[in-house]
Amino acid sequence: MGQLPKSPVRPLAFITPAFHNTPMPPPATNSVGRVVLASFIGTTIEWYDFFLYGTASALVFNKLFFPNFDPLAGTMAAFATYAVGFFARPIGGIVFGHFGDRLGRKTMLVTTLMLMGLATFFIGVLPTYQQAGVLAPVLLVLLRFVQGFGVGGEWGGAVLMAVEHGGASQRGWRGSWVQAGVPAGLLLANAVFSIFSALPEAQFLAWGWRVPFLLGIVLTGVGFFIRLAIIESPVFAAAKTERAPAAPPIIELLRRHPRNVLIAMGARFAENAYFYIFTVFVLSYATERLGLKKAVLLNGVLLASAVQFVLIPIFGALSDRVGRRPVYLGGALFLAAFAFPFFWLVDTKSTPLIWLAIVVGLIGHSAMYGPQAAFFSELFGTNVRYTGASLGYQLASPLAGGLAPLIATALLSWSGGSPWPIALYLIATALITLVSVWFAAETNRRDLGD
């Protein structure tokens, strides 16, 4: 990694924030740790809600909401509704980013959390196709859209609350704890789902799959009260007192920072596509194509999520020392090299090797995901930071993550069951990320209030 060139920190026009010499008052006593904890817990709950749908798409929804299709078509239909949530995320990023840049970060965090919790709860009480006919999948798609809309606005607020408190020296570390909420949510979602998927299949399909969704409302209540207790970002509060933005954040963003929006989008391609292949598509691939039990895959994802939970903060802290770019580029290169070995290991049908494949894959993913929160936040000025970080992050979500399981399923059918086209598709996403990050400026010492 020492061979990679490191771009100097320089005030280029496209990355210079609108607020100059903005004072950064010190946060209240213990507020930094409290804010990071609140962001982490809230993000964990929101991603618990979001990942439940992904697991259910691979194992349940194709049978209960699309029963008239053959197995392959039912799985693709379920993944298509799964992708709807990703296409809603940029819209949520724009809407909540606008109000987050105008009104503040905290209010948006509370709003998005409640929106996600209610959507997840209502999925748990939906009638199936057998009970309500075509209305059932229509309602499922609608609620998935609401989930995506909520999570599209939540990420930017949670990240900014963490990185805009405190100084620059540990910004990657603080932001990485928000990122660690993603494997924590995945861990929690798959753990709960694993418990109920152990029921006899008839009971699981009748009512067992609903319980994890219904439990989401309890977790939402906990996160709601935790987030109410935090204070507003001091960087935003100081900038707001200086002057109000002259134009809507989205307009000012696209006028001043279009290059950085594209950089953030490109940086997400490999990270997002690989993650959903490793954690969602692999469930249907191994159970339907290889005939493995779903518990084998769910346990593998659980193990990998636990490892990733530890590694994400480590890579975030490493990016504080050596820079965002070297760590991010290393993760993308590693995943490009691992695309074919991942499927070779899974195709052995050996439980330990399958678990190894998922764990190693998420190690490479962690190297990108750890520094990502701070990296994206540092690309934009205070008055458009919520909108910019959210839009760059979320615009890639439907193209990379949302479509990944659907594209992989189609490629698998086209190849007659061989995964080699999927591996090539993953390598292509890694190349997009490598090019994007290579042309980014190093940001790890940038002053967010300057």
Buried (B, 14 or more C-beta within 10 A) or exposed (E): EEEBEBBEBEEEEEBBBBBEEBEBEEBEEEBBBBBBBBBBBBBBBBBBBBBBBBBBBBBBBBBBBBEEBEEBBBBBBBBBBBBBBBBBBBBBBBBBBBBBBBBBBBBBBBBBBBBBBBBBBBBBEBBBBEEBEEEBBEBBBBBBBBBBBBBBBBBBBBBBBBBBBBEBEBBBBBBBBBBBBBBBBBBBBBBBBBEBBEBEEEEBBEEBBBBBBBBBBEBBBEBBEBBEEBBBBBBBBBBBEBEEBEEBBBEBBBEBBEBBBBBBBBBBBBBBBBBBBBBBBBBBBBBBBBEBEBEBBBBBBBBBBBBBBEBBBBBBBBBBEBBBBBBBBBBBBBBBEBBBBBBEBBBBEEBEBBBBBBBBBBBBBBBBBBBBBBBBBBBBBBBBBBBBBBBBBBBBBBBBBBBBBBBBBBBBEEEEEBBEBBBEBBBBBBBBBBBBBBEBBBBBEBEBBB
